[in-house]
Amino acid sequence: MAQARPIYGYWNIRAIDRGNVNRYILAYAQVDYEDKRYDFFNNKAEWSDQDKANLGIDFPNLPYIIDGDFKLTESAAVTQYICDRWAPALMGGSPAERSRVIQLQCVLKDFMMGFLMMAFQVDDQPAVIAKALEGIPKIANFLGEKNFLTGDNVSMPDFILFEAVETILGLCHDKRLFTTHPNLEAFHNRMKALPTFATYLASD
């Protein structure tokens, strides 16, 4: 018998679409799901020694989603499944729009991994900030004066860009990003004002 609530499992760190982004989309779509968090720092064994081999997942990895009898891993696939299953409008309304959404997903993930991996490799926060700020102009220019990345309607990569902006603001401890790219501040505010997403952001 299919279970009523899907399970989303991931390391309990922000981790782009390995963590926060998929939670953002689930919240936006008002999905009632089990938020299964694994303690990356204090209890890796819960995943590596227990659930990894025992959940019946074909290619065990984090994040994963279990929706009834359907089990899926790999971060990009999980994100696209969540959208297709519960918020299909986030993937666009035509093959061309869907392709653009996936392209932006890849571009934004590559951008974020570029400076986040550096943060784990070097003890030099100014250099990490510089790397992040170096890569953002192309994205800000693509956004331009549009409401969202693909136009007037929110789409899946907007949640990745929102997480990128949140991460850079956290790294900088100031709003220099918005001084240089005011369109990103306007975008950030529009995202925070999306009704179901705003409810999530205001919650515990």
QUIBEL-V575229 format. One record per run of one state. SS is the DSSP state (@ for helix, = for strand, . for the rest). FROM is the first residue (numbers start at 1). TO is the last residue. If there is no record, write none. Layout:
BEGIN
SS;FROM;TO  SS;FROM;TO
END
This chain:
BEGIN
.;1;5  =;6;11  .;12;15  @;16;18  .;19;19  @;20;28  .;29;32  =;33;38  .;39;44  @;45;54  .;55;63  =;64;67  .;68;69  =;70;73  .;74;74  @;75;86  .;87;87  @;88;91  .;92;94  @;95;121  .;122;124  @;125;143  .;144;147  =;148;148  .;149;150  =;151;151  .;152;155  @;156;172  .;173;175  @;176;180  .;181;181  @;182;192  .;193;194  @;195;201  .;202;204
END
